[in-house]
Amino acid sequence: MSVRVRFAPSPTGLMHVGNARTAIICWLFAQRHKGWMLLRIDDTDLERSKDELTEAIKRDLTWLGIGWDDYVHQKHRMARYTDVIEKLKADGRLYACYETSEELELKRKVMLGRKMAPVYDRASLSLTPEQKAKYEAEGRKPHWRFKLEHRPIVWNDLIRGEVKFDGALMSDPVLIREDGSPLYHLCSVIDDIDYKITHVVRGEDHVSNTASHIQMFEAIEGKVPHFAHLPLISDAEGGKLSKRLGSLGLQDLRDIEGFEPQTIISLMGRLGTSDPIEPFYDVQEIAKTFDFDKFGRGTPKFDAEELVRLNAKIIHATPFRAVKDRLSAMVGGAAVDEGFWEAVRPNIERLRDFKDWWTVAKGPVSIVVAPEDREFITKVASLLPAGEFSKETWNAWLTAIKSNTDRKGKALFMPIRKALTGMEHGPELDALLPLIGRERALERLQEAA
């Protein structure tokens, strides 16, 4: 079977870590099986859906490196939905209901008070034509429910295993609003049929929806796809994701936090699986090992600090050719050579950190040396080797310093580092000195003294 999946975001907000995870998993599964992926924009809610948010979703997916083989807007498929709706009405699977939201809430409270499941009682099925006409004369417009068959609904979920529902214990879902617009459930099923989707991947909060969707597939005479319901992610302490983390947008992760796309895919592609979370510079390597059998049913914990650790490891494995243009743009278009990148890369967690090290090497830097170290700095400046600096310069200079002063350890190294860089940590001085150069190093030492 050729794998066909879809990612179906609603353009009512920016992409966040939750729906990015679904997109990544759909894409990895399709890549693993050389399959096909649809980007479907679920924009039947015309009031809340925004074109600029659609473009933001496409931009975020492109940044992640996630492509799609076809693209569709639900708002452009209304004629198709109407045809199916009319058929379901004619078949008796959609029926008109006239209860107000207040009346439905009262019924719900009464049933809960009687310790009964708040299942819709199908009262509208017994309405006479005269009763319906009376309601409509009062200005009531019907909403339409899908009539579930009262029988077992069973499927083998790719993550949850066998799942069973009893149609008799479920409420008939509302599929058409009072204004005549179709809800997500029916549109999604029609699209999955028309685009021959073989696997539907979504959160476990959709499990009960899937039970009713299966009967919709059958009512429309479409092939029921396979389902994989992902456990919802929690925060690092195991609680519900906070607003800050749960709605952390990809735009923020990219533009504010400065993470690489491979970092997001490395974490989200393995989160909740039996495979270890590890950095992948080439994300196709994750796809090669992807398997729904590796997903557990437990709640995976999303730790934002894990992104920082993964990002650093990915940066450390990133070749110069992959970032050359970005680095140059970061420093105002200046030419950056591979040697500079190799020297500072081990000290970078995010690519944007490169600019700090460029400033350390090229200046200006703020140099503050303790008064008791100034005489020492004057001495080490006089011992600075002549000629162009190389990686061997530091050891030659260090040998001279040790022979001509009584300092050692931190008391020797720290004042020199602070005088040269204005910082207490960073790349090894043997790598950093050639980047600073003799003239600039001498100027800084003299300033510090």
Backbone torsions as a table, in degrees:
resi	resn	phi	psi	omega
1	MET	NA	132.8	176.0
2	SER	-78.6	125.8	-177.6
3	VAL	-75.4	130.3	176.8
4	ARG	-133.5	118.3	-178.1
5	VAL	-123.0	169.4	176.9
6	ARG	-142.9	146.8	169.4
7	PHE	-114.3	127.7	-168.3
8	ALA	-129.4	74.6	179.3
9	PRO	-79.6	154.5	172.5
10	SER	-98.1	130.3	-177.9
11	PRO	-82.3	54.0	178.0
12	THR	-111.0	2.2	179.0
13	GLY	-171.4	170.5	179.0
14	LEU	-76.6	155.2	177.2
15	MET	-66.2	137.6	178.2
16	HIS	-123.9	-179.9	-173.5
17	VAL	-61.5	-29.8	-179.2
18	GLY	-66.4	-54.9	-178.5
19	ASN	-77.9	-21.3	172.6
20	ALA	-63.2	-38.3	178.4
21	ARG	-59.9	-43.6	178.8
22	THR	-62.6	-43.8	179.2
23	ALA	-61.0	-44.3	-178.5
24	ILE	-63.0	-44.5	-177.8
25	ILE	-67.6	-40.6	175.5
26	CYS	-58.4	-46.2	-176.6
27	TRP	-66.7	-44.3	179.4
28	LEU	-62.3	-40.9	179.0
29	PHE	-63.0	-44.3	178.8
30	ALA	-63.9	-41.7	178.6
31	GLN	-62.9	-41.4	-178.5
32	ARG	-59.7	-35.9	-175.3
33	HIS	-107.8	15.5	-178.7
34	LYS	51.5	44.9	-175.2
35	GLY	-95.0	-160.4	-170.3
36	TRP	-129.3	141.4	-177.4
37	MET	-131.5	134.9	177.7
38	LEU	-105.7	133.6	167.4
39	LEU	-99.2	111.5	-178.2
40	ARG	-112.6	122.1	179.0
41	ILE	-91.7	112.1	-177.4
42	ASP	-85.5	85.4	-173.2
43	ASP	-120.4	39.0	175.8
44	THR	-70.3	-23.4	175.0
45	ASP	-81.4	86.5	-171.9
46	LEU	-66.7	-27.4	-177.9
47	GLU	-71.2	-39.8	-175.5
48	ARG	-94.3	-19.7	-177.7
49	SER	-77.5	135.7	-177.0
50	LYS	-125.7	135.5	179.2
51	ASP	-61.2	-37.1	-179.1
52	GLU	-66.4	-29.0	177.1
53	LEU	-75.3	-33.6	173.4
54	THR	-60.0	-45.3	179.4
55	GLU	-64.6	-35.9	178.6
56	ALA	-66.3	-38.9	177.7
57	ILE	-63.0	-46.5	179.3
58	LYS	-63.0	-38.3	179.0
59	ARG	-65.5	-41.6	179.6
60	ASP	-65.7	-42.2	178.7
61	LEU	-63.9	-42.2	179.0
62	THR	-62.8	-40.9	177.4
63	TRP	-61.0	-40.2	177.9
64	LEU	-67.5	-18.7	-175.9
65	GLY	90.2	14.6	-179.4
66	ILE	-92.8	116.3	177.4
67	GLY	-100.7	171.3	177.7
68	TRP	-138.8	152.5	-175.9
69	ASP	-94.0	-20.3	176.7
70	ASP	-152.1	164.0	-171.5
71	TYR	-147.6	135.3	-178.4
72	VAL	-151.1	147.2	172.1
73	HIS	-104.3	132.6	176.3
74	GLN	-64.4	-32.8	-177.5
75	LYS	-63.0	-18.1	179.1
76	HIS	-90.9	1.0	-175.5
77	ARG	-114.8	19.7	-175.7
78	MET	-60.7	-35.6	-179.9
79	ALA	-62.7	-40.4	178.7
80	ARG	-65.6	-42.5	179.2
81	TYR	-62.8	-40.4	-179.5
82	THR	-62.0	-40.6	178.5
83	ASP	-60.2	-45.4	-179.3
84	VAL	-67.3	-40.3	179.2
85	ILE	-59.4	-44.6	-179.7
86	GLU	-63.7	-36.6	178.0
87	LYS	-67.1	-42.5	179.5
88	LEU	-65.2	-35.7	175.5
89	LYS	-64.6	-44.7	-179.5
90	ALA	-64.5	-32.5	179.6
91	ASP	-82.0	-3.0	-179.9
92	GLY	79.5	13.7	-179.8
93	ARG	-92.8	-14.4	171.6
94	LEU	-116.1	130.7	-179.9
95	TYR	-134.2	146.9	-174.9
96	ALA	-78.8	139.1	178.5
97	CYS	-129.6	142.6	-173.1
98	TYR	-119.5	5.6	180.0
99	GLU	-65.5	143.6	173.3
100	THR	-81.3	167.4	178.8
101	SER	-63.1	-34.0	177.9
102	GLU	-66.2	-41.5	179.4
103	GLU	-66.2	-39.9	178.8
104	LEU	-65.9	-39.4	179.2
105	GLU	-65.9	-37.8	177.6
106	LEU	-63.7	-44.7	177.3
107	LYS	-58.7	-41.9	-179.0
108	ARG	-61.6	-46.1	-178.7
109	LYS	-64.3	-38.6	179.1
110	VAL	-63.0	-45.2	-178.6
111	MET	-66.4	-40.7	177.9
112	LEU	-65.3	-37.3	177.4
113	GLY	-63.6	-26.7	177.4
114	ARG	-92.7	11.8	-179.7
115	LYS	60.1	36.7	178.6
116	MET	-113.0	151.4	175.6
117	ALA	-65.5	135.3	-177.2
118	PRO	-75.9	65.5	-179.4
119	VAL	-92.5	135.5	-179.7
120	TYR	-58.4	135.4	-172.1
121	ASP	-85.8	2.3	178.3
122	ARG	61.0	29.9	-179.0
123	ALA	-60.2	-31.2	-176.8
124	SER	-68.1	-19.8	178.8
125	LEU	-65.9	-23.4	-177.5
126	SER	-97.8	5.4	179.2
127	LEU	-67.2	137.2	176.5
128	THR	-83.9	162.0	175.8
129	PRO	-55.6	-34.9	-179.5
130	GLU	-67.7	-40.7	178.9
131	GLN	-65.2	-40.7	178.0
132	LYS	-63.5	-43.2	-179.9
133	ALA	-62.8	-38.0	179.1
134	LYS	-63.7	-45.3	178.9
135	TYR	-59.9	-43.8	-176.8
136	GLU	-69.7	-31.9	176.0
137	ALA	-66.3	-28.2	177.2
138	GLU	-78.1	-5.7	180.0
139	GLY	97.2	4.4	178.7
140	ARG	-77.5	137.2	174.8
141	LYS	-111.2	139.4	-175.9
142	PRO	-78.4	148.9	160.9
143	HIS	-102.0	159.7	-172.7
144	TRP	-120.2	131.4	179.5
145	ARG	-106.9	150.3	175.5
146	PHE	-89.4	125.5	-177.0
147	LYS	-82.5	106.2	178.2
148	LEU	-74.0	144.2	172.8
149	GLU	-81.8	134.2	-176.8
150	HIS	-81.9	80.0	-179.5
151	ARG	-151.6	165.6	179.4
152	PRO	-64.6	144.0	174.6
153	ILE	-120.7	118.9	-173.2
154	VAL	-133.2	136.9	171.0
155	TRP	-148.0	159.2	178.3
156	ASN	-99.5	101.5	-178.2
157	ASP	-75.3	139.5	-176.6
158	LEU	-68.4	-16.1	177.4
159	ILE	-115.6	-41.4	-173.5
160	ARG	-90.9	-8.3	-175.9
161	GLY	77.9	-150.4	-177.7
162	GLU	-70.6	129.9	178.9
163	VAL	-122.2	133.9	-177.6
164	LYS	-127.2	136.6	171.2
165	PHE	-131.9	153.6	174.1
166	ASP	-107.5	113.9	-178.1
167	GLY	-56.8	-26.1	-179.0
168	ALA	-71.5	-18.8	-178.1
169	LEU	-102.1	10.4	-178.0
170	MET	-112.8	146.8	174.5
171	SER	-75.9	140.5	172.8
172	ASP	-63.5	120.0	-175.4
173	PRO	-73.9	144.9	174.0
174	VAL	-75.6	126.2	-179.6
175	LEU	-113.7	-20.5	179.7
176	ILE	-127.6	127.9	178.1
177	ARG	-73.7	169.2	178.5
178	GLU	-60.8	-28.3	-180.0
179	ASP	-84.0	4.5	177.5
180	GLY	89.1	-2.5	-178.3
181	SER	-83.0	138.0	-178.9
182	PRO	-77.0	147.4	176.9
183	LEU	-86.5	167.1	-177.6
184	TYR	-48.7	-44.3	-169.5
185	HIS	-55.9	-52.3	-176.9
186	LEU	-69.9	-42.9	-180.0
187	CYS	-59.9	-42.0	-178.8
188	SER	-62.7	-44.5	-179.8
189	VAL	-63.6	-43.9	179.5
190	ILE	-61.3	-43.8	179.4
191	ASP	-63.4	-43.5	-179.5
192	ASP	-62.0	-34.8	177.0
193	ILE	-69.8	-50.2	-174.8
194	ASP	-64.6	-33.4	-178.5
195	TYR	-97.5	9.6	173.7
196	LYS	54.7	43.9	178.7
197	ILE	-67.7	129.1	-177.8
198	THR	-97.4	-25.6	-176.5
199	HIS	-139.2	125.2	177.3
200	VAL	-107.5	120.6	-178.9
201	VAL	-112.6	124.2	178.8
202	ARG	-160.1	177.2	-177.2
203	GLY	-72.8	158.8	-177.7
204	GLU	-68.1	-12.9	175.6
205	ASP	-69.4	-7.2	178.1
206	HIS	-99.7	5.3	-174.3
207	VAL	-58.4	-47.7	-179.0
208	SER	-66.9	-32.8	175.3
209	ASN	-62.1	-39.2	-178.6
210	THR	-60.1	-37.0	179.1
211	ALA	-58.0	-46.6	179.0
212	SER	-73.1	-32.5	178.8
213	HIS	-62.3	-38.2	-179.6
214	ILE	-58.5	-42.2	177.9
215	GLN	-69.0	-29.0	175.5
216	MET	-68.4	-42.6	174.9
217	PHE	-54.2	-46.4	-176.9
218	GLU	-67.3	-39.0	-178.9
219	ALA	-66.7	-31.7	179.7
220	ILE	-90.7	0.7	178.8
221	GLU	62.9	43.3	175.8
222	GLY	-108.0	159.3	179.2
223	LYS	-76.9	129.1	179.9
224	VAL	-74.5	125.8	180.0
225	PRO	-78.1	173.9	170.1
226	HIS	-79.6	150.5	-179.6
227	PHE	-122.3	142.5	173.5
228	ALA	-132.9	111.7	-178.6
229	HIS	-102.1	113.5	-176.6
230	LEU	-80.3	135.1	172.3
231	PRO	-60.6	142.1	179.1
232	LEU	-73.1	142.8	-176.9
233	ILE	-83.2	152.0	178.8
234	SER	-117.3	177.9	175.4
235	ASP	-79.7	-179.3	-173.5
236	ALA	-63.3	-24.1	179.8
237	GLU	-90.9	-0.6	178.6
238	GLY	92.0	2.6	178.4
239	GLY	-91.1	178.7	178.6
240	LYS	-62.2	140.3	-178.8
241	LEU	-58.2	131.2	176.1
242	SER	-67.0	164.2	179.2
243	LYS	-60.1	-37.3	-177.5
244	ARG	-63.2	-42.0	-178.4
245	LEU	-87.0	-44.3	-175.0
246	GLY	-64.1	-30.1	-179.6
247	SER	-110.4	19.1	178.9
248	LEU	-63.8	113.5	-173.7
249	GLY	-79.6	152.3	175.5
250	LEU	-61.5	-32.2	178.6
251	GLN	-61.2	-40.9	177.5
252	ASP	-69.1	-41.8	179.9
253	LEU	-61.0	-35.3	-178.5
254	ARG	-82.5	-53.4	-168.1
255	ASP	-88.2	-28.8	-178.3
256	ILE	-103.2	-50.4	-178.1
257	GLU	-77.8	-26.4	175.9
258	GLY	77.3	28.9	179.1
259	PHE	-81.8	151.8	174.8
260	GLU	-81.2	150.0	179.0
261	PRO	-60.6	-34.4	179.3
262	GLN	-62.5	-27.6	178.7
263	THR	-65.7	-46.2	-179.5
264	ILE	-63.0	-44.2	-178.3
265	ILE	-68.6	-38.9	179.5
266	SER	-60.3	-41.1	-179.6
267	LEU	-76.4	-51.7	-174.3
268	MET	-70.9	-25.8	178.8
269	GLY	-74.3	-18.4	-178.2
270	ARG	-115.9	-15.0	-176.7
271	LEU	-59.3	125.4	178.6
272	GLY	86.7	6.7	179.4
273	THR	-108.6	171.5	177.5
274	SER	-80.0	-10.5	177.7
275	ASP	-79.2	147.9	178.3
276	PRO	-69.6	147.5	174.0
277	ILE	-81.0	119.6	-177.3
278	GLU	-145.7	159.0	-176.6
279	PRO	-76.5	138.7	175.3
280	PHE	-126.6	115.1	173.7
281	TYR	-74.0	-41.3	175.8
282	ASP	-98.6	104.4	-173.7
283	VAL	-70.2	-14.3	175.4
284	GLN	-63.6	-23.0	178.0
285	GLU	-67.4	-32.2	176.3
286	ILE	-67.8	-42.5	-177.8
287	ALA	-58.5	-34.5	-177.5
288	LYS	-63.0	-26.8	-176.4
289	THR	-107.5	4.1	-174.6
290	PHE	-70.1	135.4	178.7
291	ASP	-159.6	129.2	178.5
292	PHE	-63.2	-24.1	178.0
293	ASP	-61.3	-20.1	-177.8
294	LYS	-83.9	-10.6	-179.1
295	PHE	-81.6	134.6	174.6
296	GLY	-93.3	172.5	179.1
297	ARG	-94.3	-7.6	178.3
298	GLY	-70.0	161.7	-179.2
299	THR	-78.9	114.1	178.9
300	PRO	-74.7	147.0	-177.7
301	LYS	-100.9	126.1	177.9
302	PHE	-93.4	117.4	-180.0
303	ASP	-114.8	112.8	-178.6
304	ALA	-61.2	-28.4	178.9
305	GLU	-66.8	-27.0	177.3
306	GLU	-63.5	-33.5	176.9
307	LEU	-62.3	-40.5	-179.5
308	VAL	-63.3	-45.1	-178.9
309	ARG	-64.6	-44.2	179.6
310	LEU	-64.5	-41.3	-177.7
311	ASN	-61.9	-41.7	179.4
312	ALA	-61.1	-43.8	-178.9
313	LYS	-65.8	-36.9	178.8
314	ILE	-68.6	-41.7	176.3
315	ILE	-59.1	-41.6	-177.6
316	HIS	-66.8	-19.2	178.5
317	ALA	-102.3	3.0	-175.1
318	THR	-83.1	123.4	178.9
319	PRO	-72.0	152.6	-177.4
320	PHE	-56.6	-40.6	-176.0
321	ARG	-60.6	-27.4	-177.1
322	ALA	-77.8	-19.3	-175.6
323	VAL	-124.6	1.6	-174.2
324	LYS	-52.1	-50.9	-176.8
325	ASP	-66.9	-38.5	179.5
326	ARG	-65.6	-39.7	179.9
327	LEU	-65.0	-43.3	-179.8
328	SER	-62.5	-43.4	178.8
329	ALA	-62.7	-33.6	-177.9
330	MET	-66.5	-28.7	-177.1
331	VAL	-112.3	35.4	172.9
332	GLY	73.1	24.6	177.3
333	GLY	87.8	4.2	178.9
334	ALA	-66.6	150.4	178.3
335	ALA	-72.7	128.8	177.9
336	VAL	-115.0	129.7	-179.7
337	ASP	-100.0	162.3	-175.1
338	GLU	-63.0	-34.0	-179.9
339	GLY	-61.0	-39.2	178.4
340	PHE	-63.5	-46.2	179.2
341	TRP	-59.6	-46.4	-178.8
342	GLU	-62.9	-33.2	-177.5
343	ALA	-71.6	-40.5	-173.3
344	VAL	-98.4	-16.2	-175.4
345	ARG	-53.0	-41.6	-178.6
346	PRO	-63.2	-15.1	-178.1
347	ASN	-104.1	13.4	-176.2
348	ILE	-109.8	131.0	173.1
349	GLU	-96.5	-37.3	176.8
350	ARG	-127.3	149.3	-175.4
351	LEU	-58.0	-32.5	-178.7
352	ARG	-61.8	-22.0	178.3
353	ASP	-62.9	-21.5	-179.8
354	PHE	-56.1	-37.7	-177.7
355	LYS	-60.9	-35.6	179.0
356	ASP	-63.0	-42.5	-178.9
357	TRP	-73.2	-29.7	173.9
358	TRP	-62.8	-42.4	178.1
359	THR	-66.3	-38.8	177.6
360	VAL	-58.5	-43.0	-177.3
361	ALA	-78.2	-43.2	-172.3
362	LYS	-97.1	-17.9	179.4
363	GLY	84.6	175.3	-3.8
364	PRO	-78.8	152.3	176.3
365	VAL	-125.0	153.4	178.3
366	SER	-95.5	113.4	-173.7
367	ILE	-106.4	123.5	177.3
368	VAL	-130.7	117.6	178.9
369	VAL	-121.4	137.8	-179.8
370	ALA	-60.2	143.3	-179.2
371	PRO	-52.4	-37.9	-177.2
372	GLU	-70.8	-10.7	180.0
373	ASP	-98.8	-6.3	-172.0
374	ARG	-66.6	-40.4	178.5
375	GLU	-63.9	-38.4	177.3
376	PHE	-62.6	-44.3	179.9
377	ILE	-63.8	-37.3	176.7
378	THR	-60.8	-40.3	-179.6
379	LYS	-67.0	-47.2	-176.9
380	VAL	-67.1	-29.4	176.9
381	ALA	-63.9	-37.1	-179.5
382	SER	-71.2	-18.2	-178.7
383	LEU	-96.8	1.7	-176.9
384	LEU	-59.9	126.2	-178.6
385	PRO	-59.6	148.3	178.2
386	ALA	-82.1	165.5	174.7
387	GLY	83.7	-179.7	-178.6
388	GLU	-69.3	137.0	-178.2
389	PHE	-75.4	145.0	174.2
390	SER	-135.5	-175.5	-179.5
391	LYS	-68.2	-18.9	179.7
392	GLU	-86.3	-10.1	-175.6
393	THR	-59.9	-43.2	-175.6
394	TRP	-60.9	-46.4	-178.7
395	ASN	-64.4	-38.4	178.2
396	ALA	-65.2	-43.5	179.3
397	TRP	-65.4	-42.9	-179.1
398	LEU	-62.0	-40.3	178.3
399	THR	-61.5	-42.4	179.3
400	ALA	-66.1	-40.0	-179.4
401	ILE	-64.1	-44.7	-179.0
402	LYS	-64.7	-32.9	-178.8
403	SER	-76.3	-23.0	-172.8
404	ASN	-114.2	1.0	176.9
405	THR	-136.7	167.7	179.4
406	ASP	-103.4	14.4	-178.8
407	ARG	-89.8	154.0	175.2
408	LYS	-156.6	169.1	178.4
409	GLY	61.4	-143.3	-176.5
410	LYS	-61.4	-35.0	-179.5
411	ALA	-64.4	-23.5	177.2
412	LEU	-88.8	-50.2	-170.9
413	PHE	-72.6	-42.5	-170.7
414	MET	-64.8	-45.8	178.5
415	PRO	-61.1	-37.3	179.3
416	ILE	-65.6	-46.4	-180.0
417	ARG	-60.3	-45.8	-178.8
418	LYS	-65.0	-37.1	179.1
419	ALA	-68.1	-33.9	-177.2
420	LEU	-85.6	-33.3	-171.7
421	THR	-121.4	-17.6	-174.1
422	GLY	75.2	10.3	-176.3
423	MET	-131.4	159.9	-179.4
424	GLU	-97.5	-2.9	-177.7
425	HIS	-147.6	172.8	177.7
426	GLY	138.9	-165.9	-179.2
427	PRO	-58.6	154.7	176.5
428	GLU	-59.7	143.0	-175.9
429	LEU	-65.3	-25.9	177.5
430	ASP	-64.8	-30.6	177.3
431	ALA	-85.1	-31.1	-173.5
432	LEU	-81.1	-35.0	-176.5
433	LEU	-56.7	-45.7	178.7
434	PRO	-62.2	-27.4	179.8
435	LEU	-74.9	-35.2	178.7
436	ILE	-74.9	-42.5	-179.5
437	GLY	85.5	155.0	-173.7
438	ARG	-64.7	-45.6	-176.2
439	GLU	-60.6	-46.9	-178.9
440	ARG	-68.9	-37.4	178.9
441	ALA	-62.8	-43.7	-179.6
442	LEU	-64.8	-41.3	178.5
443	GLU	-59.7	-41.8	-178.5
444	ARG	-69.7	-39.8	178.2
445	LEU	-64.0	-41.0	-179.7
446	GLN	-67.9	-37.7	177.0
447	GLU	-64.7	-41.7	-179.4
448	ALA	-66.7	-32.7	-177.9
449	ALA	-79.1	NA	NA
